[in-house]
Amino acid sequence: MKIMKSKIGIEELTTGSKAIIVGYKTAYGGYVGKLLSKGLVVGKTLTVANTNSLGNMVEIVVEKQLVSLSKPEADALYVTMLKED
């Protein structure tokens, strides 16, 4: 896996994309605690499992667990995309 350099929002990823959590958007400060309680800490690798067609939910896999995120929770994450070699 190769780490891409840019910091992006999780909404820019597609199903099957892999990324590393690199931070949280300060505008969504109230959601950071929820993300931490779900195990979404800086340095964790995630895979996008599913995005709702309405755009109001994202499902990701972190450490072999499926985690559902509301749109505001997903929007609060900054990630760096991983690219297959």
C-alpha positions as CSV (number, residue, x, y, z in Angstrom):
1,M,0.0,0.0,0.0
2,K,1.1,3.5,-0.8
3,I,0.0,6.5,1.3
4,M,-1.2,9.4,-0.8
5,K,-0.2,12.9,0.5
6,S,-3.4,14.9,0.5
7,K,-5.8,15.2,3.5
8,I,-9.4,14.7,2.3
9,G,-12.8,14.2,3.7
10,I,-14.3,10.7,3.8
11,E,-17.1,11.8,1.5
12,E,-14.5,11.8,-1.4
13,L,-13.9,8.1,-1.1
14,T,-15.8,5.4,-3.0
15,T,-16.9,1.9,-1.9
16,G,-13.8,-0.3,-1.5
17,S,-11.4,2.7,-0.9
18,K,-8.9,2.4,1.9
19,A,-7.7,5.3,4.0
20,I,-5.9,6.2,7.2
21,I,-7.6,8.6,9.7
22,V,-5.4,11.7,10.0
23,G,-7.5,14.1,12.0
24,Y,-10.9,15.7,12.6
25,K,-12.5,18.9,11.3
26,T,-12.8,21.4,14.1
27,A,-16.2,22.7,12.8
28,Y,-17.6,19.3,13.8
29,G,-16.1,19.3,17.3
30,G,-19.2,17.8,18.9
31,Y,-18.8,14.6,16.8
32,V,-15.2,14.0,17.7
33,G,-16.2,12.2,21.0
34,K,-18.6,10.0,19.1
35,L,-15.9,9.0,16.6
36,L,-13.4,8.3,19.4
37,S,-15.9,6.1,21.2
38,K,-16.4,4.1,18.0
39,G,-12.6,3.5,17.8
40,L,-12.0,6.0,15.0
41,V,-8.7,7.4,16.2
42,V,-5.8,8.9,14.3
43,G,-3.7,6.3,12.6
44,K,-6.4,3.7,12.2
45,T,-7.0,2.2,8.7
46,L,-10.5,2.0,7.3
47,T,-12.2,0.6,4.3
48,V,-15.4,2.2,2.9
49,A,-18.0,-0.7,2.8
50,N,-21.1,1.2,1.6
51,T,-22.4,4.7,1.0
52,N,-26.1,5.4,1.2
53,S,-27.5,6.6,-2.1
54,L,-29.1,9.5,-0.3
55,G,-25.7,10.5,1.1
56,N,-26.9,10.4,4.8
57,M,-24.9,7.4,6.0
58,V,-21.5,5.7,5.4
59,E,-20.5,2.3,6.5
60,I,-16.8,1.6,7.0
61,V,-14.8,-1.4,8.2
62,V,-12.3,-0.7,11.0
63,E,-10.3,-3.6,12.5
64,K,-12.8,-6.2,11.0
65,Q,-15.8,-4.4,12.5
66,L,-18.5,-2.7,10.5
67,V,-19.1,0.9,11.7
68,S,-22.1,3.0,10.6
69,L,-21.5,6.8,10.5
70,S,-24.1,9.5,10.0
71,K,-23.3,12.2,7.5
72,P,-22.1,14.7,10.2
73,E,-19.9,12.0,11.8
74,A,-18.4,11.1,8.4
75,D,-17.9,14.8,7.5
76,A,-16.0,15.3,10.7
77,L,-13.2,12.9,9.6
78,Y,-10.0,13.8,7.7
79,V,-8.3,10.9,6.0
80,T,-5.4,10.1,3.7
81,M,-6.2,7.7,0.9
82,L,-4.2,4.5,0.5
83,K,-3.4,3.3,-3.0
84,E,-2.6,-0.3,-4.0
85,D,0.9,-0.6,-5.4
